[in-house]
Amino acid sequence: MSERAREVDVRLSRQVARIMDDAVTVPGTRVGVGLDALIGLVPGIGDALGSALSGILVRDAIRARVPMPVLALMGLNLVVDALLGLVPGVGDLLDVAHRANRKNFRLLVRELDKEPMREPPSPAYVVGAAALMLVPLLAGVAAAVLGIWLIWRLLT
């Protein structure tokens, strides 16, 4: 582990990634299932809650001043995760395969190992990081609203 990785506390991000993507291993396989897939079974609300919890990894990446292209990739992983959750049933299986939180944690650790801590962030970095923090959360909320609307249409 690099000196920078020791300076940035990623314990919470590690725990979130494990709980959200690999909390339990399916017996007889190497496939892990996490809370993200389980709460995704709750139409609408599960996707929004999953996106909010996944935002913890992005928050830690911002605190570590990970470069903007990596933050954008992390945000994209979370948006894809939220969009997969829109597909009833199959979306939760795809979510198990996608593992956005595990991918984002690996991106965070890779960047921490790569280079030393930077100077304080520029205003442009702060604005861009805030936008990237909001996009996955808004995608989760949009997925929740769309999911609830689809269920409402099916029931009425």
Order of alpha helices (4+ residues) and beta strands (2+ residues): alpha-alpha-beta-beta-alpha-alpha-alpha-alpha-alpha-alpha
